[in-house]
Amino acid sequence: MTSLSTEQGHPPASPRETPAGRFGALRRHRRWLTALAAAVLLAQMAAAMLTAAARQSPTNDEPVYAGTGAYYVYEHDLRYNPEHPPLGKLLIGVGIALSGAHLDAAYTGGQYAAGRHFLYGSGNNAQRVLLAARLPVIVLTLLFGLVVFAFARDLAGPLGGLGALALYSFSPDVIAHGSLATLDVPMAGFLLTAAWLLWRARRRPRLCLPLAGLALGAAVATKMSALPAIPLLLGLAALSVWSAGRERAASRRRLLAACAASAAGITVLVVAVVWASYLAVDPRLRWTAPADVPSIGGLRGFAAGLLPFPAPFRDGMRVQFGFEDLRWTGFLFGRVYQGSLWYYLPAALLVKTPLGTLALWAAGGAALLAVPRLRPAAPYVLLPAAVLLAAAMTGDRDLGVRYAVFLPMFLAVAAAGLAAVRRRWTPAIAGALVLFTAVSSLRTYPYYLPYSNEAFGGPAKTHRHLHDSNVDWGQDLRRLAAHLRERHPGEKVWLAYKGQGVPSYYGIRASDPLTVPPGRVHGLLVVSNTLIAKSDPRLTPLIATAEPVGDVGHSITVFHRP
């Protein structure tokens, strides 16, 4: 039978010309455009992290992690850095091994000295080895960006996913710490991955629950500060199983049994991953507790002894408790203090987070609670962030927002909730805030570690409000060497440096101003901004009689003292 269009001399419409075909083609184009936009966001993030990684000298903790990771991979020896589990350092060590770096296994110094010796005293190119150590963390940080995108897309569609990824990929704190051979970003990213998989387990529990257990185990096997998340995520696992079972009309008794079994199964996986990380270093698990492991009594010591983890993990917990018992020097908004302030992290986050991001976090969190179809996701996004922040706020080390670097991850996902608010003004406002965040982040390039937002004066003023890993973590020896060569060749240099780098390796010939009477200190006085913030009584009179003549990376100030 001939169609009407054929009888009138018109060929039949192709599938692409029908409404259904046009709709399918549009969806394919949108998928490609979304993928392209995500790739561009991650590419700019990779460029920022690689630039920072290539230009910065070692931060305070990196020599320890690099040296320990090398010992793990080359010597299968757990002797160093028991205060953190092995997984993150193993990944760092793999990057080092691929670079072909040499390890002097005969060296017997402590972990900080061993880390410096590995970088600077073993015949290695320190910056090349450091970059190799940082690359695994950079790769992980980019992969966690995909998790942010996928989690947010599940909640609010492709636009919500791209908005969340934009906040993540332009986050100065994530870029700064994601480009270092440290453990904060890997631990936070594994926790985010576990929460996302538990959310997806509401639809596919058999696949996603085991994967969530592995991700949670990876977080605990990277850093002990992930431990407070375990009870919450076990509860979320039970919630996911309950939700999946109710959709299948399972009986209440069977649902309760399945919830208990899922929590137990994830617990077993967490313990197994932690054990596997130690056995991957040393299959025989040879361990002798160092002499400096403190004896921790009371409830904390009892709890550490009960944990079903290897002996080095339990001893590492005792080391961490010992750190918490020390009195650390804090600095906030120009005030030097001993101990900790309960509000330190929220206050520091106000300084260190782009203003557009802060607004989107608040609006997205409100949307998660207010929009009915998003409300089931709130426990998976907001509760982990709140619990982890509350746990971090109880710590006694007010040393940086890196202890809360999970917030830019979880709250980027929460911000995607704004895309589900059906108001005419929503896309324009959300887009403007994302753009504001991007501009603020790009303006700080390549000085991401000392970033502060415009309300607090930007990166050049951060040292007036915060110290340590918020601004000056020893990262600018290379820049200092270039600054002295270009602007002060041949001048006498006195250096008060806070960090683990070796100045002489970078060609800096300097004397220590703290080892001589003040009257002998003349010429260039170069001081790490963290030491200025701490108001060291040996440095204060020197600085008071000197004139600032330069700034290096917003972390080191150069003075001239006549």
MIRO-210808 format. One record per residue (C-alpha): residue number from 1; residue in three letters; x, y, z. Coordinates in Angstrom, 3 decimals, decimal comma. Layout:
! MIRO-210808
     i    aa          x          y          z
   NUM   ALA          X          Y          Z
...
//
This chain:
! MIRO-210808
     i    aa          x          y          z
     1   MET      0,000      0,000      0,000
     2   THR      1,473      3,379     -0,994
     3   SER      1,566      6,143      1,644
     4   LEU     -0,139      9,444      1,007
     5   SER      3,174     11,313      0,951
     6   THR      4,491      8,910     -1,704
     7   GLU      1,369      9,233     -3,822
     8   GLN      1,810     13,027     -3,801
     9   GLY      5,467     12,741     -4,804
    10   HIS      7,018     13,341     -1,337
    11   PRO      9,467     10,775      0,046
    12   PRO      8,723      9,338      3,474
    13   ALA     10,291     11,213      6,422
    14   SER     13,546      9,798      7,743
    15   PRO     13,647      8,723     11,408
    16   ARG     15,716     11,809     12,286
    17   GLU     13,043     14,102     10,844
    18   THR     10,276     12,702     13,034
    19   PRO      9,653     14,325     16,431
    20   ALA     10,968     11,222     18,219
    21   GLY     14,113     11,216     16,066
    22   ARG     14,765     14,901     16,657
    23   PHE     14,329     14,400     20,404
    24   GLY     16,777     11,485     20,411
    25   ALA     19,354     13,473     18,443
    26   LEU     18,971     16,403     20,852
    27   ARG     19,543     14,111     23,821
    28   ARG     22,688     12,695     22,201
    29   HIS     23,995     16,185     21,527
    30   ARG     23,300     17,205     25,117
    31   ARG     25,207     14,182     26,396
    32   TRP     28,199     15,061     24,236
    33   LEU     28,072     18,716     25,278
    34   THR     27,822     17,724     28,947
    35   ALA     30,778     15,369     28,598
    36   LEU     32,779     18,075     26,810
    37   ALA     32,006     20,659     29,504
    38   ALA     33,002     18,214     32,246
    39   ALA     36,250     17,437     30,427
    40   VAL     37,057     21,156     30,104
    41   LEU     36,449     21,745     33,813
    42   LEU     38,664     18,830     34,798
    43   ALA     41,332     19,866     32,287
    44   GLN     41,645     23,347     33,782
    45   MET     41,803     21,782     37,243
    46   ALA     44,544     19,406     36,094
    47   ALA     46,503     22,310     34,615
    48   ALA     46,222     24,271     37,872
    49   MET     47,304     21,315     40,017
    50   LEU     50,196     20,352     37,751
    51   THR     51,439     23,939     37,722
    52   ALA     51,323     24,111     41,508
    53   ALA     52,946     20,689     41,849
    54   ALA     55,795     21,579     39,504
    55   ARG     56,598     24,971     41,069
    56   GLN     56,292     24,346     44,804
    57   SER     58,994     23,034     47,097
    58   PRO     58,008     20,423     49,706
    59   THR     55,342     21,365     52,189
    60   ASN     55,778     20,433     55,820
    61   ASP     54,398     16,859     55,683
    62   GLU     55,400     15,791     52,190
    63   PRO     58,995     14,622     52,848
    64   VAL     57,671     12,263     55,532
    65   TYR     54,992     10,804     53,259
    66   ALA     57,346     10,574     50,272
    67   GLY     60,104      8,908     52,288
    68   THR     57,658      6,566     54,009
    69   GLY     55,992      5,639     50,715
    70   ALA     59,390      4,853     49,217
    71   TYR     60,255      2,615     52,186
    72   TYR     56,920      0,848     51,797
    73   VAL     57,449      0,077     48,122
    74   TYR     61,199     -0,571     48,090
    75   GLU     61,827     -2,128     51,499
    76   HIS     58,360     -3,421     52,539
    77   ASP     59,018     -1,837     55,908
    78   LEU     56,367     -0,268     58,162
    79   ARG     58,802      1,468     60,498
    80   TYR     57,940      5,073     59,610
    81   ASN     54,831      7,216     60,130
    82   PRO     52,595      4,791     62,064
    83   GLU     50,202      7,656     62,877
    84   HIS     48,609      7,205     59,472
    85   PRO     47,571      3,930     57,772
    86   PRO     49,492      2,904     54,652
    87   LEU     47,159      3,175     51,644
    88   GLY     47,685      6,832     50,691
    89   LYS     51,433      6,578     51,230
    90   LEU     51,540      3,375     49,185
    91   LEU     50,011      5,250     46,246
    92   ILE     52,548      8,031     46,712
    93   GLY     55,297      5,398     46,820
    94   VAL     54,108      3,852     43,577
    95   GLY     54,491      7,218     41,855
    96   ILE     58,001      7,513     43,279
    97   ALA     58,947      3,994     42,190
    98   LEU     57,777      4,697     38,636
    99   SER     60,113      7,698     38,571
   100   GLY     63,096      5,459     39,307
   101   ALA     64,134      7,386     42,427
   102   HIS     66,923      5,945     44,568
   103   LEU     66,347      5,058     48,233
   104   ASP     69,226      4,921     50,683
   105   ALA     67,922      2,006     52,745
   106   ALA     70,900      2,157     55,128
   107   TYR     69,802      5,530     56,534
   108   THR     68,497      5,152     60,088
   109   GLY     67,258      8,620     61,112
   110   GLY     63,777      9,507     62,285
   111   GLN     60,919      9,905     59,832
   112   TYR     61,374     13,637     59,197
   113   ALA     65,130     13,310     58,777
   114   ALA     64,641     10,213     56,604
   115   GLY     62,215     12,093     54,366
   116   ARG     64,623     14,985     53,875
   117   HIS     67,501     12,567     53,288
   118   PHE     65,469     10,714     50,663
   119   LEU     64,684     13,905     48,754
   120   TYR     67,948     15,783     49,178
   121   GLY     70,658     13,371     50,311
   122   SER     70,226     10,258     48,186
   123   GLY     71,375     11,555     44,820
   124   ASN     67,843     12,244     43,601
   125   ASN     66,462     15,265     41,786
   126   ALA     64,280     16,421     44,670
   127   GLN     61,712     18,300     42,579
   128   ARG     61,363     15,457     40,073
   129   VAL     60,816     12,926     42,861
   130   LEU     58,371     15,273     44,573
   131   LEU     56,372     15,708     41,373
   132   ALA     56,270     11,921     40,937
   133   ALA     54,988     11,597     44,518
   134   ARG     52,300     14,216     43,881
   135   LEU     51,007     12,759     40,609
   136   PRO     48,991      9,863     42,154
   137   VAL     47,166     12,353     44,403
   138   ILE     46,481     14,615     41,417
   139   VAL     44,997     11,690     39,486
   140   LEU     42,837     10,713     42,460
   141   THR     41,639     14,310     42,853
   142   LEU     40,509     14,377     39,224
   143   LEU     38,726     11,032     39,609
   144   PHE     36,922     12,335     42,680
   145   GLY     35,754     15,198     40,470
   146   LEU     33,941     12,603     38,370
   147   VAL     32,305     11,304     41,554
   148   VAL     31,140     14,834     42,424
   149   PHE     29,687     15,179     38,927
   150   ALA     27,974     11,776     38,980
   151   PHE     26,540     12,259     42,481
   152   ALA     25,170     15,705     41,639
   153   ARG     23,813     14,538     38,266
   154   ASP     21,931     11,750     40,035
   155   LEU     20,242     14,373     42,198
   156   ALA     19,681     17,313     39,852
   157   GLY     20,422     16,283     36,270
   158   PRO     23,309     17,209     33,958
   159   LEU     23,220     20,948     34,700
   160   GLY     23,340     20,277     38,414
   161   GLY     26,243     17,900     37,838
   162   LEU     28,187     20,486     35,856
   163   GLY     27,518     23,172     38,469
   164   ALA     28,801     20,922     41,243
   165   LEU     31,852     19,954     39,203
   166   ALA     32,579     23,628     38,526
   167   LEU     32,554     24,425     42,257
   168   TYR     34,819     21,450     42,924
   169   SER     37,231     22,063     40,078
   170   PHE     37,646     25,760     40,964
   171   SER     37,923     25,168     44,717
   172   PRO     41,264     26,710     45,766
   173   ASP     41,521     24,367     48,751
   174   VAL     40,930     21,223     46,690
   175   ILE     43,391     22,400     44,032
   176   ALA     45,978     23,318     46,669
   177   HIS     45,849     20,085     48,637
   178   GLY     44,994     17,878     45,675
   179   SER     48,345     18,842     44,148
   180   LEU     50,371     17,726     47,185
   181   ALA     51,665     14,324     48,240
   182   THR     49,485     14,369     51,365
   183   LEU     46,529     12,358     52,641
   184   ASP     43,697     14,838     53,242
   185   VAL     42,150     14,872     49,755
   186   PRO     42,437     11,078     49,176
   187   MET     40,691     10,334     52,478
   188   ALA     37,910     12,853     51,821
   189   GLY     37,424     11,645     48,249
   190   PHE     37,081      8,021     49,299
   191   LEU     34,438      9,036     51,858
   192   LEU     32,525     10,970     49,208
   193   THR     32,686      7,942     46,906
   194   ALA     31,316      5,711     49,673
   195   ALA     28,403      8,095     50,308
   196   TRP     27,575      8,266     46,585
   197   LEU     27,626      4,487     46,242
   198   LEU     25,342      4,141     49,270
   199   TRP     22,921      6,562     47,611
   200   ARG     22,959      4,479     44,446
   201   ALA     22,461      1,349     46,544
   202   ARG     18,834      2,416     46,983
   203   ARG     18,377      1,131     43,425
   204   ARG     21,176     -1,421     43,015
   205   PRO     22,124     -2,670     46,485
   206   ARG     23,893     -5,873     45,435
   207   LEU     26,383     -3,985     43,265
   208   CYS     26,795     -0,730     45,164
   209   LEU     26,938     -1,866     48,788
   210   PRO     30,164     -3,897     48,407
   211   LEU     31,744     -1,079     46,418
   212   ALA     30,744      1,388     49,140
   213   GLY     32,373     -0,868     51,737
   214   LEU     35,602     -0,907     49,735
   215   ALA     35,560      2,888     49,368
   216   LEU     34,951      3,375     53,090
   217   GLY     37,738      0,914     53,835
   218   ALA     40,056      2,875     51,530
   219   ALA     39,258      6,078     53,460
   220   VAL     40,053      4,449     56,816
   221   ALA     43,180      2,839     55,332
   222   THR     44,351      6,313     54,264
   223   LYS     43,747      8,424     57,358
   224   MET     42,339      7,701     60,804
   225   SER     40,188     10,817     60,795
   226   ALA     37,779      8,808     58,610
   227   LEU     36,826      6,658     61,620
   228   PRO     33,982      8,940     62,840
   229   ALA     32,228      8,429     59,492
   230   ILE     31,915      4,647     59,933
   231   PRO     28,812      4,556     62,184
   232   LEU     27,012      7,110     60,038
   233   LEU     27,767      5,367     56,754
   234   LEU     26,732      2,010     58,220
   235   GLY     23,425      3,640     59,116
   236   LEU     23,099      5,004     55,587
   237   ALA     23,778      1,503     54,230
   238   ALA     20,903      0,187     56,319
   239   LEU     18,715      3,069     55,117
   240   SER     19,499      2,229     51,490
   241   VAL     18,665     -1,453     52,006
   242   TRP     15,428     -0,506     53,755
   243   SER     14,460      1,799     50,887
   244   ALA     15,284     -0,810     48,245
   245   GLY     13,364     -3,501     50,146
   246   ARG     10,252     -1,377     50,591
   247   GLU     10,073     -0,826     46,839
   248   ARG     10,093     -4,618     46,453
   249   ALA      7,417     -4,978     49,168
   250   ALA      9,645     -7,147     51,376
   251   SER      8,430     -8,044     54,847
   252   ARG      9,540     -5,950     57,812
   253   ARG     11,415     -8,834     59,413
   254   ARG     13,332     -9,596     56,243
   255   LEU     14,142     -5,924     55,802
   256   LEU     15,576     -5,627     59,298
   257   ALA     17,684     -8,727     58,765
   258   ALA     18,930     -7,380     55,426
   259   CYS     19,808     -4,016     57,018
   260   ALA     21,803     -5,722     59,760
   261   ALA     23,533     -7,981     57,241
   262   SER     24,470     -5,052     55,004
   263   ALA     25,977     -3,106     57,914
   264   ALA     27,887     -6,195     59,046
   265   GLY     29,121     -6,885     55,524
   266   ILE     30,399     -3,341     55,054
   267   THR     32,148     -3,531     58,435
   268   VAL     33,926     -6,706     57,345
   269   LEU     35,000     -5,040     54,090
   270   VAL     36,358     -1,994     55,925
   271   VAL     38,420     -4,191     58,245
   272   ALA     39,604     -6,291     55,302
   273   VAL     40,756     -3,263     53,292
   274   VAL     42,696     -1,871     56,254
   275   TRP     44,389     -5,232     56,856
   276   ALA     45,116     -5,585     53,122
   277   SER     46,812     -2,170     53,049
   278   TYR     49,236     -3,224     55,798
   279   LEU     49,837     -6,658     54,272
   280   ALA     50,523     -5,033     50,904
   281   VAL     53,459     -3,266     52,543
   282   ASP     54,714     -6,244     54,530
   283   PRO     53,013     -9,617     54,013
   284   ARG     54,637    -10,866     57,233
   285   LEU     53,440     -7,796     59,139
   286   ARG     56,657     -7,355     61,057
   287   TRP     56,107     -4,639     63,614
   288   THR     57,853     -3,393     66,699
   289   ALA     56,201     -0,455     68,401
   290   PRO     58,524      2,583     68,424
   291   ALA     59,747      3,755     71,806
   292   ASP     57,940      7,090     71,426
   293   VAL     54,440      5,598     71,113
   294   PRO     52,631      7,149     74,101
   295   SER     50,805      5,082     76,665
   296   ILE     47,179      6,159     76,385
   297   GLY     44,883      5,154     79,206
   298   GLY     41,231      5,640     79,906
   299   LEU     38,440      5,196     77,399
   300   ARG     40,582      6,241     74,426
   301   GLY     43,238      3,645     75,111
   302   PHE     40,601      0,985     75,760
   303   ALA     38,850      1,788     72,461
   304   ALA     42,128      1,703     70,505
   305   GLY     42,936     -1,720     71,941
   306   LEU     39,548     -3,117     70,907
   307   LEU     39,709     -2,135     67,248
   308   PRO     39,974     -5,164     64,909
   309   PHE     42,887     -3,626     63,002
   310   PRO     46,592     -4,544     62,901
   311   ALA     48,881     -3,592     65,800
   312   PRO     50,571     -0,742     63,864
   313   PHE     47,149      0,835     63,268
   314   ARG     46,326      0,698     66,983
   315   ASP     49,733      2,122     67,884
   316   GLY     49,173      4,831     65,279
   317   MET     45,949      5,771     67,048
   318   ARG     47,904      6,137     70,292
   319   VAL     50,343      8,458     68,503
   320   GLN     47,415     10,537     67,268
   321   PHE     45,968     10,740     70,777
   322   GLY     49,390     11,870     71,963
   323   PHE     49,370     14,663     69,381
   324   GLU     45,964     15,773     70,609
   325   ASP     47,294     15,988     74,159
   326   LEU     49,950     18,526     73,144
   327   ARG     49,294     22,264     73,294
   328   TRP     49,538     23,687     69,792
   329   THR     49,902     27,344     68,881
   330   GLY     46,917     28,707     66,962
   331   PHE     46,417     31,947     65,044
   332   LEU     43,072     33,374     63,960
   333   PHE     42,223     36,924     62,839
   334   GLY     45,470     38,307     64,275
   335   ARG     45,188     36,549     67,643
   336   VAL     47,867     34,098     68,814
   337   TYR     46,628     31,512     71,307
   338   GLN     47,550     28,176     72,855
   339   GLY     45,258     25,193     72,424
   340   SER     42,232     25,247     70,127
   341   LEU     39,067     27,232     69,479
   342   TRP     35,881     25,286     68,801
   343   TYR     34,884     27,717     66,042
   344   TYR     38,287     27,772     64,317
   345   LEU     37,376     25,616     61,310
   346   PRO     34,087     27,400     60,457
   347   ALA     35,860     30,756     60,773
   348   ALA     38,802     29,624     58,649
   349   LEU     36,445     28,238     56,018
   350   LEU     34,768     31,646     55,765
   351   VAL     38,162     33,081     54,879
   352   LYS     39,357     30,294     52,580
   353   THR     36,194     29,604     50,540
   354   PRO     35,145     31,714     47,514
   355   LEU     32,152     33,924     48,292
   356   GLY     30,136     32,526     45,388
   357   THR     30,753     29,012     46,686
   358   LEU     29,588     29,927     50,196
   359   ALA     26,322     31,272     48,787
   360   LEU     25,755     28,183     46,638
   361   TRP     26,516     25,841     49,536
   362   ALA     23,854     27,537     51,630
   363   ALA     21,272     27,680     48,836
   364   GLY     21,908     24,100     47,716
   365   GLY     21,723     22,745     51,258
   366   ALA     18,417     24,542     51,790
   367   ALA     17,112     23,088     48,506
   368   LEU     18,040     19,558     49,579
   369   LEU     15,917     20,009     52,674
   370   ALA     13,047     21,899     51,033
   371   VAL     12,467     20,173     47,658
   372   PRO     10,509     16,948     48,271
   373   ARG     12,196     14,883     45,563
   374   LEU     15,669     15,871     46,850
   375   ARG     14,943     15,361     50,532
   376   PRO     15,819     11,634     50,564
   377   ALA     19,356     12,546     49,463
   378   ALA     19,972     14,980     52,321
   379   PRO     21,222     12,310     54,780
   380   TYR     23,767     11,079     52,207
   381   VAL     25,135     14,546     51,439
   382   LEU     24,614     16,824     54,427
   383   LEU     24,940     14,398     57,332
   384   PRO     28,446     13,115     56,450
   385   ALA     29,645     16,698     56,012
   386   ALA     28,117     17,729     59,351
   387   VAL     29,409     14,710     61,294
   388   LEU     32,933     14,986     59,894
   389   LEU     33,038     18,734     60,548
   390   ALA     31,832     18,250     64,125
   391   ALA     34,516     15,614     64,677
   392   ALA     37,224     17,841     63,170
   393   MET     36,137     20,774     65,355
   394   THR     36,873     18,745     68,486
   395   GLY     40,550     18,389     67,495
   396   ASP     43,293     20,302     69,267
   397   ARG     45,259     21,276     66,144
   398   ASP     44,053     24,540     64,614
   399   LEU     46,448     24,236     61,695
   400   GLY     44,349     24,564     58,567
   401   VAL     41,160     23,961     56,625
   402   ARG     42,780     20,868     55,118
   403   TYR     41,241     19,040     58,079
   404   ALA     37,853     19,918     56,556
   405   VAL     38,679     19,511     52,852
   406   PHE     35,735     17,083     52,615
   407   LEU     33,360     20,084     52,793
   408   PRO     34,137     21,450     49,277
   409   MET     33,364     17,948     47,982
   410   PHE     30,121     17,140     49,782
   411   LEU     28,745     20,681     49,645
   412   ALA     29,510     20,994     45,935
   413   VAL     27,069     18,101     45,509
   414   ALA     24,610     19,836     47,830
   415   ALA     24,851     23,027     45,754
   416   ALA     23,507     21,104     42,759
   417   GLY     20,165     21,007     44,559
   418   LEU     19,607     24,604     43,459
   419   ALA     19,146     23,302     39,893
   420   ALA     15,985     21,534     41,074
   421   VAL     14,380     24,764     42,277
   422   ARG     11,859     25,725     39,586
   423   ARG     12,135     29,491     39,611
   424   ARG     12,758     31,750     36,636
   425   TRP     15,679     33,485     38,361
   426   THR     17,465     30,364     39,577
   427   PRO     19,667     29,566     36,528
   428   ALA     20,874     33,155     36,179
   429   ILE     21,781     33,532     39,859
   430   ALA     23,412     30,116     40,073
   431   GLY     25,411     30,780     36,914
   432   ALA     26,564     34,163     38,196
   433   LEU     27,725     32,647     41,501
   434   VAL     29,617     29,862     39,716
   435   LEU     31,261     32,470     37,491
   436   PHE     32,185     34,556     40,540
   437   THR     33,809     31,474     42,079
   438   ALA     35,721     30,711     38,880
   439   VAL     37,050     34,261     38,562
   440   SER     38,099     34,335     42,226
   441   SER     39,922     31,022     41,831
   442   LEU     41,629     31,981     38,579
   443   ARG     42,817     35,269     40,071
   444   THR     44,787     33,419     42,755
   445   TYR     46,639     31,270     40,192
   446   PRO     49,203     29,834     40,860
   447   TYR     49,124     30,643     44,610
   448   TYR     46,293     28,353     45,695
   449   LEU     47,592     27,389     49,135
   450   PRO     47,431     30,970     50,563
   451   TYR     44,041     31,736     48,955
   452   SER     41,492     33,829     50,797
   453   ASN     38,363     35,376     49,336
   454   GLU     37,824     39,022     48,468
   455   ALA     36,079     39,860     51,735
   456   PHE     39,338     39,125     53,568
   457   GLY     41,692     40,816     51,125
   458   GLY     42,683     37,959     48,839
   459   PRO     45,833     35,785     48,965
   460   ALA     48,177     38,664     49,785
   461   LYS     46,325     39,279     53,078
   462   THR     45,673     35,707     54,216
   463   HIS     48,652     35,713     56,570
   464   ARG     46,960     38,456     58,594
   465   HIS     44,080     36,117     59,441
   466   LEU     45,450     32,548     59,380
   467   HIS     48,723     30,633     59,512
   468   ASP     50,352     27,252     58,835
   469   SER     48,847     25,142     56,005
   470   ASN     46,299     27,872     55,280
   471   VAL     48,984     30,117     53,873
   472   ASP     52,594     29,146     54,615
   473   TRP     53,487     25,448     54,703
   474   GLY     57,076     25,743     53,497
   475   GLN     56,100     25,608     49,815
   476   ASP     58,018     28,570     48,403
   477   LEU     61,753     27,850     48,668
   478   ARG     62,063     27,624     44,876
   479   ARG     60,324     30,960     44,425
   480   LEU     62,452     32,492     47,170
   481   ALA     65,648     31,352     45,456
   482   ALA     64,516     32,931     42,172
   483   HIS     63,464     36,132     43,975
   484   LEU     66,858     36,501     45,662
   485   ARG     68,765     35,821     42,443
   486   GLU     66,760     38,332     40,438
   487   ARG     66,295     41,168     42,959
   488   HIS     68,993     40,842     45,605
   489   PRO     72,063     39,237     44,065
   490   GLY     75,082     39,158     46,359
   491   GLU     73,274     40,550     49,428
   492   LYS     73,638     39,044     52,881
   493   VAL     70,580     36,891     53,692
   494   TRP     69,222     35,910     57,106
   495   LEU     66,507     33,264     56,807
   496   ALA     63,888     32,160     59,364
   497   TYR     62,119     29,418     57,449
   498   LYS     59,238     27,244     58,605
   499   GLY     59,217     24,002     56,637
   500   GLN     60,960     20,758     55,771
   501   GLY     62,715     21,874     52,592
   502   VAL     66,490     22,375     52,488
   503   PRO     67,233     25,993     51,441
   504   SER     70,805     25,296     50,326
   505   TYR     69,555     22,738     47,786
   506   TYR     67,836     25,592     45,932
   507   GLY     70,929     27,800     46,026
   508   ILE     69,880     29,894     49,027
   509   ARG     72,927     30,830     51,074
   510   ALA     71,574     32,194     54,332
   511   SER     72,321     32,432     58,042
   512   ASP     69,912     31,830     60,901
   513   PRO     68,980     35,121     62,634
   514   LEU     67,944     33,261     65,792
   515   THR     71,463     32,020     66,524
   516   VAL     73,180     35,410     66,858
   517   PRO     72,581     38,619     68,860
   518   PRO     70,048     40,968     67,147
   519   GLY     72,717     43,606     66,606
   520   ARG     74,506     41,349     64,144
   521   VAL     71,513     40,888     61,836
   522   HIS     71,915     43,325     58,942
   523   GLY     70,876     43,037     55,306
   524   LEU     67,977     40,906     54,077
   525   LEU     65,808     39,331     56,746
   526   VAL     63,607     36,668     55,154
   527   VAL     60,836     35,237     57,360
   528   SER     58,095     32,666     56,819
   529   ASN     54,743     34,290     57,500
   530   THR     53,742     31,551     59,952
   531   LEU     56,681     32,517     62,159
   532   ILE     55,600     36,156     61,958
   533   ALA     52,060     35,172     62,960
   534   LYS     53,303     33,275     66,009
   535   SER     55,048     36,422     67,301
   536   ASP     58,252     34,614     68,234
   537   PRO     59,900     36,921     70,830
   538   ARG     63,267     36,319     69,187
   539   LEU     61,990     37,533     65,802
   540   THR     59,616     40,323     66,832
   541   PRO     62,295     42,923     67,668
   542   LEU     64,151     42,142     64,445
   543   ILE     61,025     42,611     62,346
   544   ALA     60,030     45,762     64,229
   545   THR     63,288     47,434     63,179
   546   ALA     63,182     46,251     59,555
   547   GLU     61,389     47,468     56,454
   548   PRO     59,390     45,064     54,247
   549   VAL     60,791     45,083     50,718
   550   GLY     59,290     42,012     49,095
   551   ASP     56,756     39,170     49,138
   552   VAL     57,331     35,626     47,897
   553   GLY     54,273     33,523     47,076
   554   HIS     52,250     35,310     49,769
   555   SER     53,926     32,959     52,258
   556   ILE     57,335     34,571     52,866
   557   THR     58,104     38,226     53,602
   558   VAL     61,435     39,828     52,726
   559   PHE     62,632     42,659     54,986
   560   HIS     65,655     44,894     54,849
   561   ARG     67,360     45,576     58,174
   562   PRO     69,974     48,342     58,131
//
